[in-house]
Amino acid sequence: MNYIDEINEYRFFCKKYYPYSGSNSFLNDKNNRIFLLHLFQLINLFEIYTDYDVSDNKHLEQISKMILTILLDLLLAIPTNNDLFVSICIRQLSEKLLDLVYSEFCEKDISQKKLLKIQYRFLWEDGIQKSIRYKQLAKRDKEYLNQINNIFKTESDIVHFKNKRSSTAIYLEEIIKTDIKFNQNILKQRINSIHVFCIDLLPRILKIDFNQFSMNQKIEYTNLVNYLKPKPFKNN
C-alpha cells in the first residue's frame, strides 16, 4: 500500500463528497498526517490478516474482514463530524479486537456465533482478565490490552439526540459544518492506542509467523514496518 497516495486520495474524496465538512481542515492539517497514516496502516495490516490462512486461530480471517469494514466506516464517519457515528465505529473496532484476544486466551474452539454474542462481563471480567495468558503478560503489554478495554467501555456510552433550539435540518447542517460534534484529539488518541496494540502486541498474541506469509504479504508487511521507523512524510 502506498500510504501517501491513499491519504491524498482520501482527502480528495472528503473534499468532493463532504465539501462543507469542518473536518476537511482537520484532515489536511500537517499535524494530523500521522493519525491518517495509522488508520491506513491498520487497514493494510488487516488486509494481510484476511489472507493469512495458516493461523491456528479460526476466527482471524472473518474478524479481520469485520475490522476492515469498520475501519472503512470510520473513514466515512470522520467527515460527517457526527460523534455517534465515530463512537460506534471505535466501539466496534475495540470490541472485535477483544473478541480476537478472547479467542486466543480463553476459548480457541468457540464458535463464531457464540464468540460474537458474548456479553462484556464474560468477555473481559470473567474471560480475558482471568486467563493465564493475560496474567503472564508483561506490564507494558497488559497496559496496551487494558487500553483497548478502556476504549470499548468509554465508547459504549450511548449518545442521545438532544435538540431544543433549532430544527432538525439546521442541527444536521451544524454537525456537517462545525468541528465540535466529536473531539478530534480524543479520536487521535484512540487510534494511536489501537495502532500500538495492533502493531506491537496483537501479532504476538496471535503468534503471527512472518515466515508463513506469502511473498506479497511479506512485501506489504515489510513496507508497513519500515514506515514505522523514519518520519514518513516530507512535503505531503
C-alpha positions in Angstrom: 0.0 0.0 0.0 1.3 3.4 -0.9 0.2 5.3 2.2 0.8 8.8 0.9 -1.3 8.2 -2.2 -4.1 6.6 -0.1 -4.1 9.5 2.2 -4.2 12.1 -0.6 -7.0 10.2 -2.3 -9.0 10.1 0.9 -8.5 13.9 1.4 -9.7 14.4 -2.2 -12.7 12.1 -1.6 -13.7 14.1 1.5 -13.5 17.5 -0.3 -15.5 16.1 -3.2 -18.3 14.4 -1.2 -18.2 16.5 2.0 -17.3 19.9 0.7 -18.9 21.8 3.7 -17.4 19.5 6.3 -15.4 21.2 9.0 -13.3 18.0 9.2 -11.6 18.9 5.9 -9.3 21.3 7.7 -8.5 18.7 10.3 -7.7 16.1 7.6 -5.5 18.5 5.7 -3.6 19.7 8.7 0.0 18.5 8.5 0.0 17.8 12.3 -2.6 15.1 11.7 -0.8 13.2 9.0 0.4 10.5 11.4 -3.2 10.0 12.5 -4.1 9.2 8.9 -1.1 7.1 8.4 -2.1 5.0 11.4 -5.6 4.5 10.0 -4.3 3.3 6.7 -1.7 1.1 8.3 -4.4 -0.6 10.3 -6.3 -1.2 7.0 -3.2 -2.6 5.5 -2.5 -4.9 8.4 -5.9 -6.4 8.5 -5.9 -6.8 4.7 -2.9 -9.0 5.3 -4.6 -11.0 8.0 -7.6 -11.7 5.9 -5.4 -13.8 3.7 -3.2 -15.3 6.5 -4.7 -18.8 6.1 -2.1 -20.7 8.2 -3.2 -19.2 11.5 -4.4 -21.7 14.1 -7.0 -19.1 15.1 -10.1 -20.0 13.1 -11.6 -16.6 13.7 -8.8 -14.4 12.4 -9.9 -14.2 8.8 -13.6 -13.4 9.4 -12.9 -10.9 12.3 -10.2 -9.2 10.2 -12.8 -8.7 7.4 -15.2 -7.2 10.0 -12.5 -4.9 11.3 -11.7 -3.8 7.7 -15.4 -2.9 7.2 -15.4 -0.9 10.5 -12.2 1.0 9.5 -13.8 1.9 6.2 -16.9 3.0 8.0 -14.7 5.2 10.3 -13.2 6.9 7.2 -16.8 7.7 6.2 -17.7 8.8 9.7 -15.0 11.3 10.2 -16.1 13.9 7.6 -19.7 13.8 8.9 -18.5 15.2 12.2 -21.0 13.0 13.9 -19.9 11.9 17.4 -22.3 8.9 17.5 -21.2 7.6 14.1 -17.5 7.9 15.1 -18.1 6.4 18.6 -19.9 3.4 17.1 -17.0 2.7 14.8 -14.4 3.0 17.6 -16.5 0.8 19.9 -17.0 -1.9 17.3 -13.3 -1.8 16.4 -12.2 -2.3 20.0 -14.8 -5.0 20.6 -13.6 -7.0 17.7 -10.0 -6.8 18.9 -11.2 -8.0 22.3 -13.0 -10.9 20.6 -9.8 -11.9 18.9 -7.9 -11.8 22.2 -10.7 -13.8 23.9 -10.5 -16.5 21.2 -6.7 -16.8 21.9 -6.7 -16.5 25.7 -9.9 -18.3 26.7 -11.7 -20.5 24.1 -9.9 -21.4 20.9 -12.7 -23.7 19.8 -15.6 -21.3 20.5 -18.0 -20.9 17.5 -18.0 -17.6 15.8 -21.7 -17.2 16.5 -21.1 -17.7 20.2 -18.0 -15.5 20.2 -19.8 -12.5 18.7 -22.6 -12.8 21.2 -20.5 -12.9 24.4 -21.6 -10.2 26.9 -18.9 -7.8 28.2 -18.6 -9.3 31.7 -17.9 -12.8 30.3 -15.7 -11.3 27.5 -13.4 -9.2 29.8 -14.0 -9.6 33.5 -14.7 -13.3 33.7 -12.8 -14.1 30.5 -9.7 -12.3 29.4 -8.8 -10.8 32.8 -8.9 -14.2 34.5 -7.0 -16.1 31.8 -3.5 -17.4 32.4 -2.1 -15.7 29.3 -3.4 -12.3 30.5 -1.8 -12.8 33.9 1.5 -13.7 32.2 1.6 -10.5 30.1 4.4 -8.1 30.7 3.3 -4.9 32.4 3.6 -2.8 29.2 1.7 -5.4 27.2 -1.0 -5.5 29.8 -1.4 -1.8 29.6 -1.8 -2.0 25.8 -4.6 -4.5 26.2 -6.2 -2.7 29.1 -6.3 0.4 27.0 -8.4 -1.4 24.3 -10.8 -2.4 27.0 -11.0 1.1 28.3 -11.7 2.4 24.8 -14.5 -0.1 24.5 -16.1 0.8 27.8 -15.8 4.6 27.1 -17.3 4.4 23.6 -20.1 2.2 24.8 -21.8 5.2 26.4 -25.0 5.9 24.4 -25.1 9.3 22.7 -28.6 10.7 22.9 -30.1 13.1 20.4 -30.9 16.4 22.1 -32.1 19.3 20.0 -34.2 22.0 21.6 -33.1 25.2 19.9 -33.2 24.5 16.2 -34.9 22.5 13.5 -33.6 19.1 12.6 -32.2 20.4 9.2 -30.3 23.2 11.0 -29.0 20.8 13.6 -27.7 18.4 10.9 -26.1 21.4 9.0 -24.3 22.4 12.2 -22.9 18.9 12.5 -21.5 19.0 9.0 -20.0 22.5 9.1 -18.5 22.6 12.6 -15.8 20.7 14.3 -17.4 20.5 17.7 -19.6 17.3 17.3 -16.7 15.0 18.1 -13.4 15.5 19.8 -10.7 15.1 17.2 -7.9 15.0 19.8 -9.6 12.1 21.6 -10.1 10.3 18.3 -6.4 10.7 17.5 -5.5 9.3 20.9 -7.9 6.3 20.4 -6.4 5.5 17.0 -2.9 5.8 18.3 -3.7 3.3 21.2 -5.3 0.9 18.8 -2.4 1.2 16.4 0.2 0.5 19.0 -1.8 -2.6 20.2 -2.3 -3.9 16.7 1.2 -3.4 15.5 3.1 -4.4 18.7 1.0 -6.8 20.8 -1.7 -8.4 18.6 0.8 -10.2 16.3 2.4 -11.8 19.3 -0.9 -12.7 20.9 -2.0 -14.3 17.6 1.5 -15.9 17.1 1.8 -14.5 13.6 4.7 -16.0 11.7 6.3 -13.7 9.2 7.9 -16.7 7.5 4.5 -18.1 6.8 3.4 -15.1 4.8 3.1 -15.2 1.0 5.6 -13.2 -1.0 3.0 -10.4 -1.4 2.2 -10.4 2.3 5.9 -10.2 3.2 6.3 -7.2 0.9 3.2 -5.4 2.3 4.2 -6.2 5.9 7.8 -5.1 5.4 6.6 -1.8 3.9 4.3 -1.3 6.9 7.0 -2.0 9.4 9.6 0.2 7.6 7.2 3.1 7.6 7.2 3.0 11.4 10.9 3.8 11.6 11.6 7.1 9.8 9.4 10.1 9.6 7.1 9.0 6.7 6.2 12.5 5.3 8.2 15.2 3.8 6.1 17.5 1.6 2.8 15.7 1.6 
